[in-house]
Amino acid sequence: MDKPIRVVIADDHPVVRIGVTNMLTEEDGFQMVGEAADGNEAITQTLELMPDILLLDLQMPHLPGLEAMRAIMNGTPTAKILLLTSTITTQQIIEALHIGARGIVLKDAIASHLHTAIRTVHAGDYWIGGKRVVNLVSALHDLMQQAQVPQRKTYGLTPRELEVVGCIVEGCSNRDIAKQFTLSEETVKRHLSNIFDKTGVSTRLELALFAIAHHLVTPSS
């Protein structure tokens, strides 16, 4: 008979730890051997108990999940790490995989994915985006392409207002903008007033800096 997969759960919420423990112990093939409530405990439990799988919360007190994972990986454990998280950015996924994570399970998908994710990772593959991944290099390449094109947040600005923002970044005056789009200067002023309200800035300089920082426009080279 195959040995059960030995698991440690590290999460600062007791309800999550209890829920995961119950979920895994109800099914054959899994053995919960430890739990931790913060990043430091996660390191200690993993290095002392040497589980097959560490389920590690991304956001924890004292030491965040990624920092705890760095420390664990430096301790050269045999444990394979699955991150548990409510939300995660593409950039965080890339960073986690580079550090040594074997997969990510979203907390709202624990009930449907956790057992399969653990078995997948234990078998030597990866679990990314809710599915088994065999070729990590290919998956990382796809993720990096996604990370290079961040989703554009427009803050409720209309297409015309975004065009005006672009002109402000380029240093155009109200007269320049009016001439470019065949508008009256009064209309340009109204657009700027709306833009200031929506973005929470009060000057043209603040708007230009805000636009660049939040990728509203790409400044001309």
C-alpha positions as CSV (number, residue, x, y, z in Angstrom):
1,M,0.0,0.0,0.0
2,D,1.3,3.5,-0.9
3,K,2.4,5.7,1.9
4,P,0.1,8.6,2.6
5,I,1.2,12.1,1.5
6,R,2.3,13.9,4.6
7,V,1.0,17.5,4.7
8,V,1.7,20.6,6.8
9,I,-0.8,23.5,6.6
10,A,0.4,27.1,7.3
11,D,-2.4,29.7,7.5
12,D,-3.1,32.4,10.0
13,H,-6.9,31.7,10.0
14,P,-7.9,28.7,12.2
15,V,-11.0,28.1,10.2
16,V,-8.9,27.5,7.0
17,R,-6.5,25.2,8.9
18,I,-9.4,23.2,10.3
19,G,-11.3,23.1,7.0
20,V,-8.3,21.9,5.0
21,T,-7.4,19.3,7.7
22,N,-10.9,17.9,7.7
23,M,-11.0,17.9,3.9
24,L,-7.8,15.9,3.6
25,T,-8.3,13.5,6.5
26,E,-11.7,12.5,5.1
27,E,-10.0,11.0,2.1
28,D,-7.4,8.1,2.1
29,G,-3.9,9.0,1.0
30,F,-3.3,12.1,3.0
31,Q,-1.8,12.6,6.5
32,M,-1.8,15.9,8.3
33,V,1.4,16.1,10.3
34,G,1.5,19.7,11.4
35,E,0.1,23.2,11.2
36,A,1.4,26.7,11.6
37,A,-0.3,30.1,12.2
38,D,2.5,32.4,10.9
39,G,5.5,32.5,8.6
40,N,8.0,31.7,11.3
41,E,6.1,28.7,12.5
42,A,5.8,27.5,8.9
43,I,9.6,27.5,8.6
44,T,10.0,25.6,11.9
45,Q,7.3,23.0,11.2
46,T,8.6,22.3,7.7
47,L,12.2,21.9,8.6
48,E,11.5,19.8,11.7
49,L,8.7,17.6,10.3
50,M,9.9,17.3,6.7
51,P,6.5,16.9,5.1
52,D,5.9,15.9,1.5
53,I,3.7,18.9,1.0
54,L,3.6,22.4,2.6
55,L,0.3,24.3,2.0
56,L,1.5,27.9,2.6
57,D,-0.7,30.9,2.9
58,L,0.6,33.8,0.8
59,Q,-0.4,36.5,3.4
60,M,0.6,35.7,7.0
61,P,1.7,37.7,10.0
62,H,5.4,38.1,11.1
63,L,6.7,36.7,7.8
64,P,4.8,36.8,4.5
65,G,4.5,33.5,2.6
66,L,7.1,34.3,-0.1
67,E,9.7,35.3,2.5
68,A,8.9,32.1,4.5
69,M,9.3,30.1,1.3
70,R,12.7,31.6,0.6
71,A,13.9,30.6,4.1
72,I,12.5,27.1,3.7
73,M,14.1,26.6,0.3
74,N,17.4,27.8,1.7
75,G,17.1,25.0,4.2
76,T,17.0,22.5,1.3
77,P,13.9,20.6,2.4
78,T,12.2,17.8,0.5
79,A,8.8,19.4,0.9
80,K,7.0,20.7,-2.2
81,I,5.2,23.9,-1.6
82,L,1.7,24.8,-2.7
83,L,0.6,28.4,-2.1
84,L,-2.9,29.0,-0.8
85,T,-4.2,32.5,-1.5
86,S,-7.4,34.5,-2.1
87,T,-5.8,36.6,-4.7
88,I,-2.4,36.7,-6.5
89,T,-1.0,38.8,-9.3
90,T,0.8,37.3,-12.3
91,Q,4.0,38.9,-11.1
92,Q,3.6,37.2,-7.7
93,I,3.1,33.8,-9.4
94,I,6.2,34.3,-11.4
95,E,8.2,35.3,-8.3
96,A,6.8,32.3,-6.3
97,L,7.7,29.8,-9.1
98,H,11.2,31.2,-9.3
99,I,11.7,30.9,-5.5
100,G,10.6,27.2,-5.7
101,A,6.8,27.0,-5.3
102,R,5.3,24.0,-7.1
103,G,1.8,25.5,-7.5
104,I,-0.9,27.9,-6.5
105,V,-4.4,27.0,-5.2
106,L,-7.0,29.8,-4.9
107,K,-8.9,29.6,-1.6
108,D,-12.3,29.8,-3.4
109,A,-11.2,26.7,-5.4
110,I,-9.9,24.6,-2.4
111,A,-12.9,22.3,-2.3
112,S,-12.6,21.4,-6.0
113,H,-8.9,21.5,-6.6
114,L,-6.9,20.8,-3.4
115,H,-6.8,17.0,-3.6
116,T,-5.8,17.0,-7.3
117,A,-3.3,19.8,-6.8
118,I,-1.5,18.0,-4.0
119,R,-1.3,14.7,-5.9
120,T,-0.1,16.6,-9.0
121,V,2.7,18.4,-7.1
122,H,3.6,15.3,-5.1
123,A,4.0,13.4,-8.4
124,G,6.5,16.0,-9.6
125,D,4.4,18.3,-11.8
126,Y,3.2,21.8,-11.2
127,W,-0.3,23.2,-10.5
128,I,-0.9,26.6,-12.1
129,G,-4.1,28.3,-13.1
130,G,-6.2,25.4,-11.9
131,K,-4.6,22.7,-13.9
132,R,-1.6,20.4,-14.1
133,V,1.5,21.9,-15.7
134,V,4.3,19.6,-16.9
135,N,6.5,22.2,-18.8
136,L,7.4,24.9,-16.2
137,V,9.5,26.9,-18.7
138,S,6.6,27.2,-21.2
139,A,4.2,28.2,-18.3
140,L,6.7,30.8,-17.1
141,H,7.1,32.2,-20.6
142,D,3.3,32.6,-20.9
143,L,3.1,34.2,-17.5
144,M,5.9,36.7,-18.3
145,Q,4.1,37.7,-21.5
146,Q,1.0,38.3,-19.4
147,A,2.9,40.3,-16.8
148,Q,4.4,42.6,-19.5
149,V,0.9,43.7,-20.6
150,P,-0.8,44.8,-17.4
151,Q,-4.5,45.2,-17.5
152,R,-5.2,48.9,-18.1
153,K,-7.3,50.6,-15.5
154,T,-9.0,53.7,-16.8
155,Y,-10.5,55.1,-13.6
156,G,-13.8,55.8,-15.5
157,L,-12.2,58.1,-18.0
158,T,-13.8,58.2,-21.4
159,P,-11.8,57.6,-24.6
160,R,-11.8,61.4,-25.3
161,E,-10.6,62.1,-21.7
162,L,-7.8,59.6,-22.1
163,E,-6.7,61.4,-25.3
164,V,-6.7,64.6,-23.3
165,V,-4.6,63.0,-20.6
166,G,-2.1,61.9,-23.3
167,C,-1.8,65.5,-24.5
168,I,-1.2,66.7,-20.9
169,V,1.6,64.2,-20.5
170,E,3.1,65.6,-23.8
171,G,3.0,69.1,-22.3
172,C,0.2,70.5,-24.5
173,S,-1.7,73.6,-23.6
174,N,-5.5,73.8,-23.6
175,R,-5.3,75.7,-26.9
176,D,-3.1,72.9,-28.4
177,I,-5.6,70.3,-27.2
178,A,-8.6,72.3,-28.6
179,K,-6.9,72.7,-31.9
180,Q,-5.9,69.0,-32.1
181,F,-9.4,67.7,-31.5
182,T,-11.3,70.6,-33.0
183,L,-12.8,71.5,-29.7
184,S,-13.4,74.8,-27.9
185,E,-11.1,75.7,-25.1
186,E,-14.1,75.7,-22.8
187,T,-14.8,72.1,-23.7
188,V,-11.2,71.2,-23.0
189,K,-11.5,72.8,-19.5
190,R,-14.6,70.8,-18.8
191,H,-12.8,67.6,-19.8
192,L,-9.9,68.5,-17.5
193,S,-12.2,69.2,-14.6
194,N,-13.9,65.8,-15.1
195,I,-10.4,64.1,-15.3
196,F,-9.2,65.8,-12.1
197,D,-12.4,64.6,-10.3
198,K,-12.0,61.0,-11.5
199,T,-8.3,60.7,-10.8
200,G,-8.2,62.7,-7.6
201,V,-5.5,65.1,-8.7
202,S,-5.6,68.9,-8.8
203,T,-2.8,70.1,-11.2
204,R,-1.6,69.3,-14.7
205,L,1.7,68.1,-13.3
206,E,0.0,65.7,-10.8
207,L,-2.1,64.4,-13.6
208,A,0.9,63.7,-15.9
209,L,2.7,61.9,-13.1
210,F,-0.5,59.9,-12.2
211,A,-1.0,59.0,-15.8
212,I,2.5,57.6,-16.2
213,A,2.5,55.8,-12.8
214,H,-0.8,54.1,-13.6
215,H,-0.1,53.3,-17.3
216,L,-2.9,55.5,-18.6
217,V,-0.6,56.5,-21.3
218,T,2.9,55.7,-22.6
219,P,4.9,58.9,-22.8
220,S,6.6,59.7,-26.1
221,S,10.3,58.8,-26.3
